Amino acid sequence: MSPMPYYVSPEQLMRDKADYARKGISRGKSMLAVECAPGIVMVAENPSTLLNKISEVYDRIAFGAVGKYNEFESFRKAGVRLADMTGFAYGREDVTAKAVANAFANALGTIFTEQMKPYEIEILVAQVGERPEDDEMYRVLYDGSLQEEQGVVAMGGHAEALMSALASAYQPGLDLDSAVRLGATALANVEPDRPIGAESLEVAVLDRERPRRAFRRFTNEEIATILRGDGE
């Protein structure tokens, strides 16, 4: 007599997958984004100088992620290809963060539902507009859920603590240096026993005043200068 097959209800299976993904993401280092007067600042704890968590996708669109690098890197590459093909087939103005984020959400939702192991990642897609009110940020969760964010957003192992710190100190219309310092301070405060210096931070901005390509990455020297307040 053959043994009875092991049965797990769909609800329990989805809960187990969600718990697995959340635990994997919580073990990673965090990142955040802050809307400011010049555009959108993205700050991540990342001691690596070669494996980026923040990248350019298209002219005015950026990508940020937390979790397993090999998993979110495949999404970054797919996002760049999608943006390039859309811009080539239609027009550069037709490439939007919303379309890229929707594609990511659909793919992650399919992976979460159909594959045994979910991806242990969360993704942020940001687009800077000509005016601050035109800025857009979309957070894509491990299960394909899509959320529109405004003002500040945090992802990773300390997302709740970071959001609390950011929300209490954030004010619309911050200048660029203040937005960078706000993000760096929030990351440092969630783990006060572990100092986070400029060399451990990855910082980039979508600058609305830059011609066509708005994305700019900061060097360690630029980050250190801003954190000291020398740039004011």
C-alpha positions as CSV (number, residue, x, y, z in Angstrom):
1,M,0.0,0.0,0.0
2,S,1.5,3.3,-1.1
3,P,1.8,6.1,1.5
4,M,-0.7,8.9,1.5
5,P,0.7,12.0,-0.3
6,Y,1.6,14.8,2.0
7,Y,-1.0,17.6,1.7
8,V,-0.5,21.3,2.3
9,S,-3.4,23.7,1.9
10,P,-2.9,26.5,-0.6
11,E,-3.3,29.0,2.2
12,Q,-0.6,27.4,4.3
13,L,1.7,27.1,1.3
14,M,1.3,30.8,0.5
15,R,2.0,31.7,4.1
16,D,5.1,29.6,4.2
17,K,6.4,31.1,1.0
18,A,5.7,34.6,2.4
19,D,7.5,33.9,5.7
20,Y,10.5,32.4,3.8
21,A,10.8,35.5,1.6
22,R,10.4,38.0,4.4
23,K,13.0,36.2,6.5
24,G,15.5,36.2,3.6
25,I,14.9,39.9,3.0
26,S,15.2,40.8,6.7
27,R,18.8,39.3,6.7
28,G,19.9,41.8,4.1
29,K,21.0,45.4,4.4
30,S,18.5,48.1,4.0
31,M,17.9,50.9,1.5
32,L,15.7,54.0,1.4
33,A,14.6,56.8,-0.9
34,V,13.8,60.4,-0.1
35,E,11.9,62.9,-2.3
36,C,13.5,66.3,-2.2
37,A,13.4,69.6,-4.1
38,P,16.1,68.6,-6.6
39,G,14.6,65.1,-7.2
40,I,14.8,61.7,-5.6
41,V,17.7,60.6,-3.4
42,M,18.4,56.9,-2.9
43,V,20.6,55.7,0.0
44,A,21.6,52.1,0.7
45,E,23.9,50.4,3.1
46,N,26.3,48.6,0.8
47,P,30.1,48.2,1.5
48,S,30.7,46.7,-2.0
49,T,32.0,49.0,-4.6
50,L,31.2,46.6,-7.5
51,L,27.8,45.1,-6.7
52,N,25.4,47.9,-6.8
53,K,21.9,48.0,-5.2
54,I,21.0,51.3,-6.9
55,S,21.2,51.7,-10.7
56,E,20.0,53.7,-13.7
57,V,17.2,52.1,-15.7
58,Y,16.5,54.9,-18.3
59,D,16.7,58.6,-18.8
60,R,14.8,59.6,-15.6
61,I,14.2,56.2,-14.0
62,A,16.2,54.5,-11.3
63,F,16.2,51.0,-9.7
64,G,16.9,50.0,-6.1
65,A,16.6,46.7,-4.4
66,V,17.2,44.7,-1.3
67,G,17.7,40.9,-0.8
68,K,19.6,38.4,-2.8
69,Y,21.8,40.2,-5.3
70,N,21.7,37.5,-8.1
71,E,17.9,37.6,-8.0
72,F,17.3,41.3,-8.1
73,E,20.2,41.8,-10.7
74,S,18.2,39.7,-13.2
75,F,15.3,42.1,-12.7
76,R,17.5,45.1,-13.2
77,K,18.7,43.8,-16.5
78,A,15.2,42.9,-17.6
79,G,14.0,46.4,-16.7
80,V,16.8,48.0,-18.7
81,R,15.9,45.8,-21.7
82,L,12.2,46.6,-21.4
83,A,12.9,50.4,-21.2
84,D,15.3,50.3,-24.1
85,M,12.8,48.4,-26.3
86,T,9.9,50.6,-25.4
87,G,11.9,53.7,-26.1
88,F,13.1,52.4,-29.4
89,A,9.7,51.1,-30.6
90,Y,7.7,54.2,-29.4
91,G,9.5,57.2,-27.9
92,R,11.7,58.0,-25.0
93,E,8.8,59.8,-23.3
94,D,6.7,56.6,-23.4
95,V,9.1,54.8,-21.0
96,T,7.6,55.1,-17.5
97,A,8.5,53.9,-14.0
98,K,4.9,52.6,-13.7
99,A,5.2,50.3,-16.7
100,V,8.6,48.9,-15.5
101,A,7.2,48.4,-12.0
102,N,4.1,46.6,-13.4
103,A,6.3,44.3,-15.4
104,F,8.3,43.5,-12.2
105,A,5.2,42.9,-10.2
106,N,3.7,40.5,-12.8
107,A,7.0,38.5,-13.0
108,L,7.4,38.4,-9.2
109,G,3.8,37.4,-8.8
110,T,4.2,34.5,-11.2
111,I,7.4,33.3,-9.5
112,F,5.7,33.5,-6.1
113,T,2.7,31.5,-7.2
114,E,4.2,28.9,-9.5
115,Q,7.7,28.2,-8.2
116,M,8.6,26.3,-5.0
117,K,11.0,29.0,-3.8
118,P,10.0,32.6,-4.0
119,Y,12.5,35.4,-4.7
120,E,13.9,37.0,-1.6
121,I,13.8,40.5,-2.9
122,E,12.0,43.8,-2.9
123,I,12.4,46.4,-5.6
124,L,11.9,50.2,-5.8
125,V,11.4,51.9,-9.2
126,A,11.6,55.7,-9.1
127,Q,11.0,58.3,-11.8
128,V,11.8,62.0,-11.4
129,G,9.4,64.5,-13.1
130,E,9.9,68.0,-14.2
131,R,8.1,69.2,-11.0
132,P,8.3,67.7,-7.5
133,E,4.6,66.8,-7.7
134,D,5.3,64.7,-10.8
135,D,7.8,62.4,-9.1
136,E,6.9,58.7,-8.8
137,M,8.0,55.8,-6.6
138,Y,6.8,52.3,-6.8
139,R,7.7,49.5,-4.4
140,V,7.4,45.9,-5.6
141,L,7.2,43.2,-3.0
142,Y,8.4,39.6,-3.2
143,D,4.9,38.3,-4.0
144,G,4.2,40.8,-6.8
145,S,2.3,43.3,-4.7
146,L,2.7,46.8,-6.1
147,Q,2.6,49.9,-3.8
148,E,2.9,53.6,-4.8
149,E,5.0,55.5,-2.3
150,Q,5.3,59.2,-1.5
151,G,7.8,61.3,0.4
152,V,10.0,58.5,1.9
153,V,10.2,54.7,1.5
154,A,12.4,52.1,3.2
155,M,13.0,48.5,2.4
156,G,15.1,45.6,3.9
157,G,15.8,44.2,7.3
158,H,15.0,47.4,9.3
159,A,12.2,48.8,7.0
160,E,9.8,49.6,9.9
161,A,12.3,51.3,12.1
162,L,13.7,53.3,9.1
163,M,10.2,54.4,8.1
164,S,9.5,55.6,11.6
165,A,12.8,57.5,11.7
166,L,12.3,59.0,8.3
167,A,8.7,60.0,8.8
168,S,9.5,61.8,12.1
169,A,12.2,63.9,10.5
170,Y,11.1,64.3,6.8
171,Q,9.8,67.6,5.4
172,P,8.8,68.2,1.8
173,G,11.2,70.4,-0.1
174,L,14.5,69.3,1.5
175,D,17.7,70.3,-0.3
176,L,19.9,67.5,-1.7
177,D,22.5,67.4,1.1
178,S,19.8,67.4,3.8
179,A,18.0,64.5,2.1
180,V,21.3,62.5,1.9
181,R,22.0,63.2,5.6
182,L,18.5,62.2,6.5
183,G,18.9,58.9,4.8
184,A,22.4,58.2,6.2
185,T,21.3,59.2,9.7
186,A,18.3,56.9,9.6
187,L,20.4,54.0,8.5
188,A,23.0,54.6,11.2
189,N,20.4,55.0,14.0
190,V,18.7,51.7,13.4
191,E,21.9,49.9,14.4
192,P,23.7,52.4,16.7
193,D,26.3,49.8,17.8
194,R,27.5,49.4,14.2
195,P,28.9,52.6,12.7
196,I,28.0,53.3,9.1
197,G,30.5,55.6,7.3
198,A,30.6,57.0,3.9
199,E,32.5,54.0,2.6
200,S,29.6,51.7,3.6
201,L,27.0,53.8,1.8
202,E,25.8,53.8,-1.8
203,V,24.1,57.0,-2.7
204,A,22.5,58.2,-6.0
205,V,20.1,60.9,-7.1
206,L,17.6,61.4,-9.9
207,D,18.3,65.1,-10.5
208,R,15.4,66.8,-12.3
209,E,17.7,69.6,-13.6
210,R,20.1,67.3,-15.4
211,P,19.6,67.1,-19.2
212,R,17.9,63.9,-20.3
213,R,19.8,61.4,-18.1
214,A,18.9,62.4,-14.5
215,F,20.7,59.6,-12.7
216,R,24.0,60.5,-10.9
217,R,25.9,58.3,-8.5
218,F,27.9,59.8,-5.6
219,T,31.5,59.0,-4.9
220,N,32.7,58.1,-1.3
221,E,34.4,61.5,-1.1
222,E,31.2,63.3,-2.1
223,I,29.2,61.3,0.5
224,A,31.8,62.1,3.2
225,T,31.7,65.8,2.4
226,I,27.9,65.9,2.6
227,L,27.9,64.0,5.9
228,R,30.4,66.4,7.4
229,G,28.3,69.3,6.3
230,D,31.2,70.8,4.2
231,G,29.0,71.2,1.1
232,E,26.8,73.8,2.6
